């Protein structure tokens, strides 16, 4: 008969004496049995591993977004336009003959492909 995930299973393991003593002291400090201390530490280790996997998945999803898709977000486009305009203004020569092309905050790139056939 297969075990259920909720079944409690007795497990014997071999530890170095130094590790066993360390577990014993930490368990006593935490007012736990050694069994409870071991279980809590294992569960914490798996939670940490799961969190790291979640972070990696989020980072991979973010990295897979193309620059084009990122700039289609109106908030990102507005921030980009603000920074680009500030940079252009700071670098513009003081000459009145120079025209600086301004990026319009309300005009994010179109989601439709451009028709260059004309």
Sine and cosine of phi, psi and omega as CSV:
sin_phi,cos_phi,sin_psi,cos_psi,sin_omega,cos_omega
0.00,0.00,0.74,-0.67,-0.02,-1.00
-0.96,0.29,0.57,-0.82,0.04,-1.00
-0.98,0.21,0.51,-0.86,0.10,-1.00
-1.00,0.04,0.40,-0.92,0.03,-1.00
-0.88,0.47,-0.40,0.92,-0.04,-1.00
-1.00,-0.04,-0.09,1.00,0.03,-1.00
-0.91,0.41,0.62,-0.78,0.10,-0.99
-1.00,-0.03,0.77,-0.64,-0.08,-1.00
-0.87,-0.50,0.72,-0.69,0.07,-1.00
-0.99,0.16,0.74,-0.68,-0.06,-1.00
-0.72,-0.69,0.79,-0.61,0.10,-1.00
-0.98,-0.17,0.68,-0.73,0.07,-1.00
-0.65,-0.76,0.34,-0.94,0.00,-1.00
-0.97,-0.26,0.77,-0.64,0.02,-1.00
-0.77,-0.64,0.46,-0.89,0.17,-0.99
-0.93,0.37,0.55,-0.84,-0.06,-1.00
-0.85,0.52,-0.61,0.79,0.01,-1.00
-0.88,0.48,-0.64,0.76,0.03,-1.00
-0.94,0.35,-0.66,0.75,0.04,-1.00
-0.87,0.50,-0.69,0.73,0.01,-1.00
-0.90,0.43,-0.66,0.75,0.02,-1.00
-0.88,0.47,-0.72,0.70,0.06,-1.00
-0.86,0.50,-0.67,0.74,-0.01,-1.00
-0.87,0.49,-0.71,0.71,-0.01,-1.00
-0.92,0.38,-0.69,0.72,-0.01,-1.00
-0.91,0.41,-0.65,0.76,0.03,-1.00
-0.88,0.47,-0.68,0.74,0.01,-1.00
-0.90,0.44,-0.67,0.74,0.02,-1.00
-0.88,0.47,-0.60,0.80,-0.01,-1.00
-1.00,0.03,0.04,1.00,-0.03,-1.00
0.84,0.55,0.68,0.74,0.04,-1.00
-0.87,-0.49,0.32,-0.95,0.22,-0.97
-0.97,0.24,0.30,-0.95,0.07,-1.00
-0.88,0.48,-0.61,0.79,0.01,-1.00
-0.86,0.51,-0.74,0.67,0.01,-1.00
-0.89,0.45,-0.66,0.75,0.01,-1.00
-0.88,0.48,-0.71,0.71,0.01,-1.00
-0.89,0.45,-0.72,0.69,-0.02,-1.00
-0.88,0.47,-0.72,0.70,-0.01,-1.00
-0.89,0.45,-0.62,0.78,0.01,-1.00
-0.94,0.35,-0.63,0.77,0.05,-1.00
-0.90,0.43,-0.71,0.70,0.01,-1.00
-0.89,0.46,-0.65,0.76,0.03,-1.00
-0.89,0.45,-0.63,0.78,0.03,-1.00
-0.89,0.46,-0.69,0.73,0.02,-1.00
-0.93,0.36,-0.62,0.79,0.06,-1.00
-0.87,0.49,-0.70,0.71,0.01,-1.00
-0.88,0.48,-0.70,0.72,0.01,-1.00
-0.88,0.47,-0.67,0.74,0.03,-1.00
-0.90,0.43,-0.66,0.75,0.02,-1.00
-0.90,0.44,-0.65,0.76,0.03,-1.00
-0.90,0.44,-0.65,0.76,0.03,-1.00
-0.90,0.43,-0.64,0.77,0.04,-1.00
-0.89,0.45,-0.70,0.72,0.01,-1.00
-0.88,0.47,-0.66,0.75,0.01,-1.00
-0.90,0.43,-0.63,0.78,0.01,-1.00
-0.91,0.41,-0.66,0.75,0.02,-1.00
-0.91,0.42,-0.68,0.73,0.01,-1.00
-0.89,0.45,-0.66,0.76,0.02,-1.00
-0.90,0.43,-0.65,0.76,0.01,-1.00
-0.91,0.42,-0.66,0.75,0.01,-1.00
-0.91,0.40,-0.65,0.76,-0.02,-1.00
-0.93,0.37,-0.45,0.89,-0.04,-1.00
-0.98,0.19,-0.24,0.97,0.07,-1.00
-0.92,0.38,0.75,-0.66,0.03,-1.00
-0.98,0.21,0.37,-0.93,0.04,-1.00
-0.85,0.53,-0.63,0.78,0.00,-1.00
-0.86,0.52,-0.73,0.69,0.00,-1.00
-0.91,0.41,-0.58,0.81,0.01,-1.00
-0.90,0.44,-0.70,0.72,-0.05,-1.00
-0.96,0.28,-0.21,0.98,0.08,-1.00
-0.96,0.29,-0.30,0.95,0.05,-1.00
-0.95,0.31,0.87,-0.49,-0.07,-1.00
-0.85,0.53,-0.58,0.82,0.00,-1.00
-0.93,0.38,-0.66,0.75,0.02,-1.00
-0.92,0.39,-0.68,0.74,0.00,-1.00
-0.88,0.48,-0.66,0.75,0.00,-1.00
-0.89,0.46,-0.69,0.73,0.03,-1.00
-0.89,0.45,-0.71,0.70,0.03,-1.00
-0.86,0.52,-0.73,0.68,-0.03,-1.00
-0.87,0.49,-0.67,0.74,0.01,-1.00
-0.88,0.47,-0.75,0.66,-0.02,-1.00
-0.91,0.42,-0.70,0.72,0.00,-1.00
-0.88,0.47,-0.68,0.74,-0.01,-1.00
-0.92,0.38,-0.63,0.78,0.04,-1.00
-0.91,0.42,-0.66,0.75,0.01,-1.00
-0.91,0.41,-0.68,0.73,0.00,-1.00
-0.90,0.44,-0.66,0.75,0.00,-1.00
-0.91,0.41,-0.62,0.79,-0.02,-1.00
-0.94,0.35,-0.52,0.85,-0.05,-1.00
-1.00,-0.04,-0.18,0.98,-0.07,-1.00
-0.93,0.36,0.73,-0.68,0.07,-1.00
-0.91,0.41,0.38,-0.93,-0.05,-1.00
-0.97,0.24,-0.03,1.00,-0.05,-1.00
-0.93,0.37,0.73,-0.68,0.02,-1.00
-0.95,0.33,-0.23,0.97,0.00,-1.00
-0.98,0.20,-0.22,0.98,-0.08,-1.00
-1.00,-0.03,0.74,-0.67,0.04,-1.00
-0.95,-0.32,0.75,-0.66,0.04,-1.00
-0.97,-0.23,0.82,-0.58,0.04,-1.00
-0.97,0.23,0.82,-0.57,-0.04,-1.00
-1.00,-0.09,0.67,-0.74,0.08,-1.00
-1.00,0.09,0.81,-0.58,-0.03,-1.00
-1.00,0.07,0.82,-0.58,-0.04,-1.00
-0.88,0.47,-0.49,0.87,-0.09,-1.00
-1.00,0.05,0.01,1.00,-0.08,-1.00
-0.89,-0.46,0.93,0.37,0.07,-1.00
-0.92,0.39,0.33,-0.94,0.01,-1.00
-0.82,0.57,0.57,-0.82,0.00,-1.00
-0.94,0.33,0.54,-0.84,0.06,-1.00
-0.99,0.12,-0.14,0.99,0.02,-1.00
-1.00,-0.01,0.62,-0.78,0.04,-1.00
-0.91,0.41,0.58,-0.82,-0.01,-1.00
-0.96,0.29,0.58,-0.81,0.06,-1.00
-0.98,-0.18,0.98,-0.21,-0.03,-1.00
-1.00,-0.09,0.22,0.98,-0.06,-1.00
-0.98,0.19,-0.22,0.98,-0.06,-1.00
-0.99,0.14,0.00,0.00,0.00,0.00
